[in-house]
Amino acid sequence: MSDDKMTPSMHLNEQSLLKPSIQLWKHYLLDQGRSIHTVKAFVADLNLLDAFLPADKQIGSITTKDLEGFTHWLEKERNVPCSPKSLARRITSIKSFFRWLSQFRVISNDPTEKLVQLTVISPLPVVLTQFEYQRVLDHANALRYSDKPDARPFTLLALILETAIKKGECLALMTNHIEAEPADSAHIYVRYTNPRYRYKERKLPVSASWVDAYQEYLEQYQPQNEVFPWSPRRLEYIFEDIGDDIGLDKHLSFDMCRWTSALQDLVNGVEPDKIRQKLGVSKIQWREVNLKLRKLAKQQGLELTSQGSETEA
C-alpha cells in the first residue's frame, strides 16, 4: 500500500471539487479494508450531495448550512422517499467523508461538527418464546433418531441458540475452530480473516449435548474443512424446514435464533457485558441491542434479574 493512496492531502486541497474528492475517498476506504457494499453505499450518499450542490462548489467552501440544506432536501423536497434510517446513514456518510478531509488537513474546518446526527432504533426483532424455543429444539433432536437419522438440523440449530453467532460466522466456521474435548468444557472459536474485524473474534462455550450431536454429524457428513459446507440458502432451508414441520407461525432463521439466544442469557441473569462479548458487538452497538433485549423481555412478560435490568454494560 503506497503512501499516495493513504494521504489525500497529496492530491486534494480546499479548492478541490467534490466529485474527484469522493473518488479518492472511495479508494482510501477500499485500501482500509472496508466492505465493498459499505463503500458503495457511502459513495452513493456523497454522489447525492454532489448532485445537490453547485457543480463548481469547492470542498473548502462547503458549510454546515449547505449540509443542512441537503438533509432538508432529502427529507422534504427530493420527492423520493427517505426513511429516518436512510437519512441517518447518509448523515453518517457525510460526517465520515468530512472527518477524513479534516483528519488529513485538506480542509481547515469540518462543517459536519455541528450537523445533528440522527439516532434511529430499528423495529424489535422477532424471537422465539420459551415454549417455541423448546419445540424447535425437540423436533430437531428427534430427527437424530428418525428412520433416516440426521444430526445436521440439531447441530446447526443448537449451535446458534447456544452461541448466537451470525450466519456469516457460521459459514466461516472450520472443523479446527472447534475444541470438542473434554466435552464438559468444549468451545468454538469465531475467527476473521480480515484484520479489520479481529476485535469480533471470540471463544464461545458449547454444551456437552451439542458435542454429542456434533460427533454424530461428523460421522454422517464427514466435513473436511468448513463445518457446514453448503450455501447460505441451503442452511436457511434447514431452519425453515424445522419451523414448517412443527407449524411455527414465525420464519425461523439465523437472526431469530441469535436474538433468542441473547434474550435467554439476559433473562437468566448473565452479565450484560458477557452477552455483548458473546454477540461480538461494540459497546456503542450494545446500547441499542441491550435496549431491544429488555423491550423483548417486557413484551414476553419475562422477569429480569437486577443484573439483567442494567442499561449499560
RAQUI-V34759 format. One record per backbone hydrogen bond with DSSP energy under -1.0 kcal/mol. CO is the residue of the C=O (numbers start at 1). NH is the residue of the N-H. Records with the same first field share a line. If there is no record, write none. Layout:
BEGIN
CO=NH ; NH
END
This chain:
BEGIN
3=7
7=10
8=11 ; 12
13=16
14=60
16=59
17=21
18=22
19=23
20=24
21=25
22=26
23=27
24=28
25=29
26=30
27=31
28=32
29=34
30=33
35=39
36=40
37=41
38=42
39=43
40=44
41=45
42=46
43=47
44=48
45=49
46=50
47=51
48=52
49=53
54=57
58=61
63=67
64=68
65=69
66=70
67=71
68=72
69=73
70=74
71=75
72=76
73=77 ; 78
83=87
84=88
85=89
86=90
87=91
88=92
89=93
90=94
91=95
92=96
93=97
94=98
95=99
96=100
97=101
98=102
99=103
100=104
101=106
102=105
110=113
112=115
129=133
130=134
131=135
132=136
133=137
134=138
135=139
136=140
137=141
138=142
139=143
141=144
142=145
143=150
151=155
152=156
153=157
154=158
155=159
156=160
157=161
158=162
159=163
160=164
166=170
167=171
168=172
170=173
173=227
174=177
175=178
177=189
179=187
182=185
183=186
186=206
187=179
188=204
190=202
194=197
195=198
197=200
198=201
202=190
204=188
207=211
208=212
209=213
210=214
211=215
212=216
213=217
214=218
215=219
216=220
217=221
218=222
225=175
228=230
231=235
232=236
233=237
234=238
235=239
236=240
237=241
238=242
239=243
240=244
241=245
242=246
243=248
244=247
250=252
253=257
254=258
255=259
256=260
257=261
258=262
259=263
260=264
261=265
262=266
263=267
264=268
265=270
266=269
271=275
272=276
273=277
274=278
275=279
276=280 ; 281
282=286
285=289
286=290
287=291
288=292
289=293
290=294
291=295
292=296
293=297
294=298
295=299
296=300
297=302
298=301
305=309
307=310
END
